[in-house]
Amino acid sequence: MLAGIWAEPRPARPPVRVWRDWTLSSALVVISVVEMLLRDDRAWAPLLVGVSVVVAACLLYRRTRPLAAVTVAFGTVLAFDIARIAVIDASGLLGTAGLLVLPYALLRWGAGREVALGLAVILTWIPVTLVAEPTSPAEKAAGYGFFLFSAALGAAVRYRTRSHDRDIEQVRLRQRNELARELHDTVGHHVSAIAVQAQAGRALAAADPKRALATLVTIEEEASRTLREMRALVGALRDGTDAELAPRRGVVDIRRLTRPGGEVLGVRVQVSGDAEAVEPAVGTALYLIAAEAVTNATRHARGATGVTVGVTASHSRVHLRVHDDGEATTTSSPHAGYGLRGMAERANLLGGTLRAGPDPDGGWSVDASLPRTMRPS
């Protein structure tokens, strides 16, 4: 733990010096000069004002060079207090009260080793100044308390800011994962369909030109839909909003996955129960899971002749089953892994479950069970 604290880097992007910093430093110098002019004893006036000027100047560098500011300011006052004990008979000026700001800045903007070294300087100075300025035990406790409170406040603000930045980064990471899932499940599905249709069109080009032409029309429709959804994704990335990442789809759209067999793997869809009355988010998840499962079967099911998609709605849940009759295997393409992960994430986010793997009766099955209504977040 101590090694981690020692290696702690400085917080990024410290605030730049603004007019308020100059105003604070100037005010401390003016207060010191006015106080000196009002005193009867001005024997050590240049020294006293000089110490206040050094402290005020160090405040200007408290964010960008916190250790240097603490070392110079407290080192100057430490030397002054040692001189007070040994030679000088004079008390400090009110302008040195700016020292209270430096422990805060040290803990807020310093690196781990800078904090440790700076605190050592401060804790060395405090007992010396209490000897130079005799005080009661209560005043000594208050003196320590002021500076330790300033340091604790800086540490608290630093921790709170870091926690806030970490939360923002988590939100950004979650958004990137959502965008990646949307890209894979929507655009990736359409691109896979285009590739499959193109393969079928090439096979039919010589034997049945009319069916080949119909395949080209299907490819054009899929490409146009893909372009629209890609634009929606790019718009969400550019605007940074929580707008819909893709057009909303539902259970009714699952029927559009139906296609006859032949050159392309056939897909048969059956919907039973009141499945279309589920919440829009659940319907969208069902469609995207079904589309991804069909795409995986088309691309990876060896020896398959057809895919069956079944949607069954009960009183509280909706069940989806996608089954192909290909060769059952526990291995799959690495590209399919992203799809399986995305399907599982969609089901879990809505409080559902998903299982994908070889079916005991042969082939490969994807079984998802989702609540009809979204669980409260």
Protein Blocks (a to p, Z undefined) as FASTA:
>chain_A
ZZmmmmpccdehiacddfklmmmmmmmmmmmmmmmmmpmblmlmmmmmmmmmmmmmmmmm
mmmmmmlmmmmmmmmmmmmmmmmmmmpgcdddfklmmmmmmmmmmmmmmcfklmmmmmmm
mmmmmmmmmmmmgcdfklmmmmmmmmmmmmmmmmmmmmmmmmmmmmmmmmmmmmmmmmmm
mmmmmmmmmmmmmmmmmmmmmmmmmmmmmlmmmmmmmmmmmmmmmmmmmmmmmmmmmnop
abdfbdcddfklmmmmpccehjbccdddddedjfklpcfklmmmmmmmmmmmmmmmmmmm
ghiabdcddddddfkbccdddddfbdcdfbdcfklmmmmmmmmmmmmmnopacdddddfk
gpjdddddddfbdcdZZ
